[in-house]
Amino acid sequence: MLASARQAVLGNYGQCVDSAESSVFTSQEEVGIFHQVMKHNQKVPVRLNRFLPVAGLALLLATAGCSSNRSASGKSGTSIPAIANFAGVAIGYSSQEDLARQWGEGKVLIGGHPNSGRAWQIKGTSWVVDTDGFDYSHRGLVVDGLTLATGSDEWTTNAPLARLPKEKFAWMGGVQLGMSRSAVEQFLKSKSLAGTATNQDLVVQAPGHNALSDHPGAFETWVVRLTFETNVLTKLNIDADERTTR
């Protein structure tokens, strides 16, 4: 039963990522590798609030990923869970350049590294999406954290519009800001994704693996936090968490 349930999840929602390929994909078509060159020493705002703890939650793992070929380091293969996918990119795998190709250039913010943060406004809405990264893989600076929320703040004011329409900024292709909590819970059930509930949040977690190149470590866990106010979805966070290997 466990094997058949896992196969159903993988068949419908898993998304493979190969270290020899340059973008998130569902087929095995190989494409070229892109490398990012970071720009430094720009005078931009500082924002360091993306590291939100998930302490005290007994998170239920949702098996929604699949392994690909072995990584360039010769260690375990890259596996990115479906919950990492958002608007054509995969948090914990895609590079800052990948986001720029998909969404256009964002407003530069200082995050984990100088100039590592980016922010965009979403056309026809009050939504703002911002991202950050700290570690590097063979693809460049990995975007390991994303927040989509209503309303801008002092850091994201005047952020450019993302080139994608708002319909594309739906997590798992169906969860958007403004949805009721009951509608989100029904969607998760339809995707066989189990979330841990609190008074304000729903939290979904899934395992995966993406090796880093700047130190002996890898992203091993992906966490999505859906935050509600008066039972309406107002914020979404996607984070890839690292485990250091020695």
C-alpha positions in Angstrom: 0.0 0.0 0.0 2.8 2.4 0.9 4.6 1.7 -2.4 1.4 2.2 -4.4 0.6 5.5 -2.6 4.2 6.7 -3.2 3.9 5.8 -6.8 0.7 7.8 -7.2 2.3 10.8 -5.7 5.4 10.5 -7.8 3.5 9.9 -11.0 1.2 12.8 -10.6 3.2 15.4 -8.7 6.8 14.5 -8.6 9.2 16.6 -10.6 12.7 15.3 -11.3 15.8 17.5 -11.4 19.1 16.3 -12.8 22.4 17.9 -11.8 23.4 17.8 -15.5 20.4 19.8 -16.5 19.7 23.5 -16.2 16.0 23.8 -15.4 13.1 22.2 -13.6 11.5 19.7 -15.8 9.2 16.7 -16.0 10.8 14.9 -18.8 14.4 13.7 -19.1 15.3 16.1 -21.9 18.8 17.4 -21.3 19.6 21.1 -21.7 22.8 23.2 -21.0 24.1 24.3 -17.7 23.9 27.9 -16.7 26.2 29.5 -14.3 25.6 32.7 -12.3 28.1 35.5 -11.8 27.2 37.5 -8.7 27.3 41.3 -8.7 28.7 43.0 -5.6 29.0 46.3 -3.9 25.7 47.9 -4.8 23.9 50.2 -2.5 20.7 48.4 -1.8 18.4 47.9 1.2 19.1 45.2 3.8 16.5 42.6 4.6 17.3 39.6 6.9 13.9 38.4 8.0 13.3 35.3 6.0 14.6 32.7 8.5 11.4 31.7 10.2 11.5 28.8 12.7 9.2 25.9 12.5 9.8 24.8 16.1 7.2 22.9 18.0 5.6 21.4 14.9 5.4 17.7 14.3 5.6 17.9 10.6 4.3 15.1 8.4 6.6 14.3 5.4 4.9 14.3 2.1 6.7 12.0 -0.3 6.6 14.0 -3.5 9.9 13.8 -5.3 12.0 11.5 -7.5 15.7 10.8 -7.8 17.6 11.6 -11.0 21.2 10.8 -12.1 24.0 11.2 -9.7 25.3 14.6 -9.0 28.6 16.0 -10.3 30.3 15.3 -7.0 29.5 11.6 -7.4 27.3 11.6 -4.3 23.6 10.9 -4.0 21.4 12.1 -6.9 19.4 15.3 -6.9 15.7 15.0 -5.9 13.5 18.1 -5.6 10.0 17.6 -4.1 7.0 19.0 -6.0 6.2 21.4 -3.1 9.3 23.4 -4.1 7.8 24.3 -7.4 6.4 27.8 -7.8 5.8 30.0 -10.9 8.2 28.0 -13.2 11.1 27.7 -10.7 12.0 25.4 -7.8 13.1 26.8 -4.5 16.2 25.0 -3.2 17.3 24.2 -6.8 16.8 27.2 -9.1 19.4 29.9 -9.3 19.0 33.6 -9.2 19.5 33.7 -12.9 16.7 31.2 -13.4 14.3 33.5 -11.6 15.4 36.5 -13.7 14.7 34.4 -16.9 11.3 33.4 -15.7 10.1 36.6 -13.9 12.3 39.4 -15.2 14.9 41.2 -13.1 13.7 42.0 -9.6 14.6 44.7 -7.2 17.9 44.0 -5.5 17.9 43.4 -1.8 20.8 42.5 0.5 20.0 39.2 2.1 22.2 36.2 3.0 24.9 37.6 0.7 25.4 41.1 -0.8 22.7 41.5 -3.5 21.3 38.0 -2.9 17.7 39.1 -2.4 15.2 40.0 -5.1 11.6 41.4 -5.0 8.8 41.7 -7.5 5.3 43.0 -7.6 2.6 40.9 -9.2 0.5 42.5 -11.9 -3.1 43.4 -11.0 -2.7 42.5 -7.3 -1.3 43.9 -4.1 1.0 40.9 -3.9 4.8 41.0 -3.5 7.1 38.1 -3.9 10.7 38.2 -2.5 13.4 35.7 -2.5 16.8 35.1 -1.0 19.8 32.8 -1.3 23.0 32.0 0.6 24.6 28.8 -0.7 25.9 27.8 -4.1 25.5 24.7 -6.2 26.9 23.9 -9.7 24.1 26.2 -11.0 25.2 29.3 -9.1 23.6 31.0 -6.1 20.6 28.8 -5.1 17.4 30.6 -4.2 16.5 28.8 -0.9 13.7 31.0 0.4 10.6 32.7 -1.0 7.8 34.7 0.5 4.6 35.7 -1.3 2.5 38.2 0.7 -0.1 40.9 0.3 1.2 44.5 0.5 4.8 45.9 0.2 7.0 47.1 2.9 10.0 49.5 3.1 12.2 47.0 1.4 9.9 45.9 -1.5 8.4 49.3 -2.4 8.9 50.2 -6.0 9.8 46.6 -6.9 9.3 45.9 -10.6 6.4 43.9 -12.0 7.0 40.2 -12.6 6.5 39.4 -16.3 4.2 36.4 -15.4 0.5 36.9 -14.8 -0.9 36.4 -11.3 -2.4 33.0 -12.3 1.1 31.6 -12.6 1.9 32.6 -9.0 -0.1 29.7 -7.6 1.6 27.2 -5.4 1.2 23.6 -6.7 -0.8 25.2 -9.6 -3.8 25.8 -7.4 -3.1 27.7 -4.2 -3.2 31.5 -4.4 -3.4 34.3 -1.9 -7.0 35.2 -1.0 -8.2 31.6 -0.9 -10.2 30.4 2.2 -8.6 28.0 4.6 -11.1 25.4 3.8 -10.4 25.7 0.1 -6.7 25.3 0.7 -7.2 22.3 2.9 -9.4 20.7 0.2 -6.7 21.3 -2.4 -4.1 19.7 -0.2 -6.3 16.7 0.2 -6.8 16.4 -3.5 -3.0 16.3 -4.0 -2.5 13.8 -1.2 -0.4 16.4 0.7 -0.7 16.3 4.5 -0.2 19.5 6.4 0.3 20.2 10.1 -2.2 22.8 11.3 -1.9 25.6 13.9 -4.4 28.3 14.6 -2.9 30.5 11.9 -0.8 28.2 9.7 -0.8 25.1 7.6 2.7 23.6 7.2 3.7 21.0 4.6 7.1 19.4 4.6 8.8 17.0 2.1 12.3 15.4 1.8 14.7 15.9 -1.0 18.4 16.3 -1.9 20.4 19.0 -3.6 24.1 19.0 -3.1 25.9 22.3 -2.5 29.3 23.2 -4.0 30.6 25.9 -1.6 30.8 23.6 1.4 30.1 19.9 2.3 26.3 20.2 2.7 23.0 19.7 0.9 19.4 20.9 1.0 17.5 17.9 2.5 14.1 19.3 3.7 11.6 21.6 2.0 9.0 23.4 4.1 6.0 25.3 2.9 4.1 27.5 5.4 0.7 28.9 4.5 -0.4 31.7 6.8 -4.1 32.8 7.2 -5.7 35.8 8.7 -9.5 35.4 9.5 -9.3 32.2 7.5 -8.0 33.8 4.4 -4.6 33.0 2.9 -2.4 36.1 3.2 1.2 34.7 3.0 3.1 31.8 1.6 6.7 30.8 2.5 8.8 28.2 0.8 12.2 27.3 2.4 14.8 24.7 1.6 16.6 23.6 4.8 20.2 22.5 4.8 21.9 19.6 6.5 25.7 19.8 6.6 27.6 16.6 5.8 31.0 16.0 7.3 
